[in-house]
Amino acid sequence: RILHIHRNVPGVLSQINDIFRDRGINIDGQFLRTDPKVGYVVIDVTADEEQTTSLREAMAAIPGTLRTRVLY
């Protein structure tokens, strides 16, 4: 499970999903919640440690990202 907290601007979720697509990693589940300034998405994924690290680093590089964290 990966958590991504970001500024609530258009296109962030699309960029996150592109990262998974580009790596050929399927999203098992996804939950998004926003308020006028901040959004967060929780993503369930089946991936090994190397893939998870790559995902987290790529998501952290998205403009507007406030924090990313691998929960488990």
N, C-alpha and C positions, 0 to 999 in steps of 0.2 A: 504494500500500500504506500503510495506516494502522495504527499501533500504539497500543493503549490498555492502560495498566497501572492496576490498581485494587485496592482492598481486596476480599478474597474474601467478598462478602456476597450473599445471594439477590437476584436481579432485575437485576443490572447488565447482563448480556448481553441481556436483554429490552429494557432501556432503550436500549441501543446499536442494536439492530435496529429499534426504533421510530423512532429518528432517521432512519435510512435510508428506512424506509417513508414517513414523513411528508414526505420530500423527493422521493419517487418515484425513488430511486436504487437500482439493483440491486446486490446483493453478489455479486461473481464467485467469491469463495472466503473461507473463514473458518476460523481455527484458534484454539482456546481451550485454555489450560493453567492450572491453579491449584495452589497448595499451601494449607495451612490458613489462611494470612494474606493472600496476594497472588495475584491472577490477572492474566493478560495475554491479550489477543486480538489477532491479526493479521488484518486485513481487506483483501482485494484488491478493488478497485473501479475501474470505469472512470468517471471524472468529470473535469470541467475544474477549473481552479485555483480559481475562485470557489466551486464546489460543495465542493471538498475543504476549503477554508478554513471554510466553513459547517459541514461535518461535524465538523472538528476542534474548533471552538469549542463546538459543542453537546455533543460527547462530553466535553470538558473540564469542562463544567458539571454533569455527572452526579455526585451525591453519592458520595463514596468514591474518586473518580478521583485517582490519584497522578501520572500523566503521560500526555499524548497526543503523538504525533509522526507527521508525514507522512514516510514513508521515501522514497517516490518515486511 
